Amino acid sequence: MSDPLSFECVRPIESHAKLIMHWRNDPETLQMSYHWSQPRQWNDFYPKFLNEYFVFPDLPPLFVVHQGLPIAFLRFRPIADPFSIHRRCCEISIVVAPEFRGKGFGSRALIEVQSWIEDQGYDDLYAEVKANNERSNQAFIHAGFQRLEDGIKFLEETGESIAIHRYAIQFHPEGSSPTPVFIIAEVGSNWRMGTPARDLAMAKTLINAAAEAGVDAVKFQTFRPESIYVSNAGVSNYLSEAGLQEDMQALFADLAMPYTMIATLAEHCQSQGVEFMSTPFSPEDFDAIDPYVKRHKIASYEIGYLHLIEKAAKSGKPTIISTGAATEDEISWVVDLYRKMGGRDLTLLQCTACYPAEAPTLHLKSIPWLKQRYRSNVGLSDHSRHPICAPVAAVALGAKAIEKHFTLNNLLPGPDHAFAVTPNELKEMVHAVRRAEQMLGSEVKIVDPSEEELRNFARRGIQAIRPIKKGEVFEEGVNIDILRPGNQTLGVYPRYICEICGRIAKRNISEGAGIQRGDW
């Protein structure tokens, strides 16, 4: 059995830079490099190493280590995905130390690093190799990479066109289409109207309004007062300020949904084309709703209720957990427990457990932190009053689920009406979220196809400002200048103006035409 390989982060220090430069200056490596045909010089290479090798924190360069020695170097950069702009892709390149080539270490490293790249949240891994680089081409093939259509790589700095082979691995081929943000209309206690008949009528009316707004799911809450608070919990200051002076036991007893309503509401949701959800607050509540839901939701203050978490994990259904008023340690505990118990599909919601939550308390920047920290889907349980601001900002930050309380009228009596959005506002929110999704596009900077025509028409190049004869000397402001070409041929990039000036034209060039590589 071969000794296992390991990986260590390359650090921005001289010893690491010198080792990599030494490997890159090997004659075989130089011959297969795109950009370097001459050995690197330290004064040029070290600043480049410091400035360019460490710009993507989630994809640091790595040494491949064998028996305690670095034997290869891996470098990564995010790129536009060759399969879909909605997928995350990174490009990988590898340099193996000369004395370790031809021993299978390259392909082994390319195989063993894949799980780490996938853990960073990438869907695909991509590589380009010179067509004549037989050793590297074989390494990628042996590592299980799929051969894509061959291509041509154009090097702007030299004007050279190089034949390349292209390779990719898809970690999640089935995920080529983006998953829409899952929008949950949270009813909370807003269905309660005082009598069973009125309660059911209000619950169905809320479901109808949410379906009309275009949400994905309508969520209720299922609890019994005796399984939530101690019997002498007293009165909540928060609820007292909202005008509710009842003891917590009495209040929760009044707002508790009868188990007999669950099947009726689930059936009505199905008839309206929305998913039925309900948050359980005890194992008994969980058992009551489990037959009627496709996924489970755990409320913020139940994050430490291990019996509830175990049931959600063992159900095999996707689970959403709110993290309101929870510390990192508490979140880590629940995520570890959920996964240890067999739970797989987990979404963590950033949540501020305050009703309403004011803008400075939302902390939306924690959404990407949650995603990176726990390698899970993320979202927002939004208790702010504005229907659009927080949900749209959350989607821009990577949220894949939005939960929002809603009501028919903010003036209705009860703890959840005042800060909830109305049906028209819910519809506006759904529309805004869907538009925000469309705007996300590629995760890396690209030239969109819609820009191509104007890019070619209006991007500045080095253009002839009068007819130029073969043998004439190029002079800026005399016969060439940096201008937009319009319908003329676009010239080389303006950065080459100093290289061109003083050189001799190799052909006749018409007025307005772009100066091309090989014209001087």
Buried (B, 14 or more C-beta within 10 A) or exposed (E): EEEEBEBEEBEBEEEBBBBBBBBBBBEEBBEBBBEBEEEBEEEEBBEEBEEEBBEBEEBBBBBBBBEEEBBBBBBBBBBBBBBBBBBBBBBBBBBBBEEBBEEEBBBBBBBBBBEEBBEBEBBBBBBBBBBEBEEBBBBBBBBEBEEBEEBEBEEEEEEEEBEBBBBBBBBEEEBBEBEEBBBBBBBBBBBBBEEEEEBBEBBBBBBBBBBBBBBBBBBBBBBBBEBBBEEEBEBBEEBEEBEBEBBBBEBBEBBBBEBEBBBBBBEBBEEBEBBBBBBBBBBEBBEBBBEBBEBBBBBBBBBEBEEBBBBBBEBEBBBBBBBBEBEEEEBEBBBEBBBEBEBEEBBBBBBBBBBBBEEEEBEBEBBBBBBBBBBBBBBBBBBBBBBBBBBBBBBBBBBBBBBBBBBBEEEBEBBBBBBBBBBEBBBBBBEBBBEBBEEBEBBBEEEEEEEEEEEBEEEBBBBBBEEBEEEBEBEBEEBBBBBEBEEBBBBBBBEBBEEBBEEEBEEEBEEBBBBBBEBB
